[in-house]
């Protein structure tokens, strides 16, 4: 007999495959083929359009997470909501080649008053759509809207199973609210016989919460969510160690070097694929290389002035890709990038 977890995984894969077209397959081939040519020959060519796209509904957040630039007020960008016009325009430009859309970057997506319109529009345009939330807005009414919107995947952050531990990172958040929302979503999916969204609990592992991981595994089974993912934490100040680094080395993305400082557990010879295959649209409509450009320091341009395809294949974009591939010229944001790590989700 197939387990509920495997059945849910199969259904999720099937949902994704239903969004694939021949044009998307061809675009994916062009991206990968040009990547291999550039990586193996040194002759730089970049073909194709973004197959993965992250769109930031808002960079505002209701929590004060200490390692998040939105929560700790270190973000240098203006706080705002993405306009409906900008979102619809981006989807209309990209739906023929984008295979996956992440409706999040910085901030809490469900703060945006039009988030359900965004999800529905993406679903109608045959794009596999996911979003990530801190779970503070999973009310009964919103859970119904999530299911009815056609959202394919929902990632819910839950970094502790007691309020005391949970709020050490999710400052200002209510654990009870998150758990109630998870249970409501599971019950409503069953009631409405809905296969979506695929529900993922994401637990970012810190020294403060790693002792609760085993207990959460049992709770996740009891709640009947589709998946539980343990994610290593991105720490802005890691070179000299950080009090949030977990003791269990498996869930620490940093290693201690011979000189006593820390660095990413990354293959030194990797060539970044993240900026090759995808891009990010910020709340003010800037096209960014990836989700590590949190302050929009390396924008390719604004979508109000040029199309997504033009900016993605522009001289500025290709120059930046070349820079990232050069070890001695990588921008500051690359020092903490997970690209090239064997795993970021365990």
C-alpha positions, 0 to 999 in steps of 0.5 A: 500500500502506498503511504499518504506521504508518497501519494502526496508527493506523487500528486505534487509532481503530477500537479507540476507536470500538468503545467509543463508545455513543449515551449517550457521544455525547449526553454529549459533545454536552451538554459541547460545547454548554454550553461554546459557550453559556458562551464566546460569550454569557457566560451560564454553564451547564455540562451533562454528565458527564466524558467524560475521566477520569484516575485515579491508581493511586499517587503513588509513583515509583521515579525521581527526575526533577527537574521532577516533584513525585513524583520531586523530593519537593516533592509536598505530598500523602500518598504512597499507593496507590488502593484497589481498592474506590475504583477499581472504584466510580469505574468503575461510576459513570462507564463509561456516559459516560467515553470515555477513561480515563488510568490515570496522574497522578503516580507510576508506575502499574506500582508498583500491585499491582492495576494489571492488575486496574484495566486489565481492569476498565476494558476490560470496561466498554468504556472506551478505556484508556491508561497512561503508564510510565517503562518500568522495569517492562516485564519479560517477564511484565508485558509478557504481562500488559499485552497480555492485560489489554486495554490500548488504549494504552501511552505509554513515556517515553524521553528519551535514547538513551544512558544518560548523556543518559537519566539526566540527567532520568530519574534512577535509571532504566536505559535498557537496561531500557526498550529491552528492554521496548519490544522485548519488547512489540513481539515479544509483540504479533506473537507473540500477534497482538494489535492492542493496546496501541498503543505510543507512545514519548514523548520530552520535549525538553530542552536536554540531549537534543534533539541525539538526536531524529533518531537516535531517529526511526530507532531507533523505526522499527527497533523498529517501535513505533506512534508516536514523540511529541516533547513540550515540557517543563513546567518549574516555574521558567521565568519567568527562563529554565531551563537545561533549555529546548531551543535549538530554539524549536519544542519550547519551550512558553515564549517570551521576552517584551520584559521579558526574562521567559518566559511560555507561548506561549498564546492570551490569550483561550482558555477552558479546556476541560480542566476542562470535559470531564474530571476527575482522581481522586487516589490518596486518592479526591479529585476534582480539576479537572485534571492540573495540580492536582498537590497537590490544592489545588482538590479538588471533594470526596471520592468516599467521601462524594459521587458523581462526578456530584454533585461534577463538577456541584457549586457548588464545581466550577462556581465553580472553572471560572468562576475559571479563565475569569477572567484576573485570578483564575486560580489559580497552577496555571494559569500553567503549563497547556498548555491554549490552546497550539497544540501540546504534542505535535509 
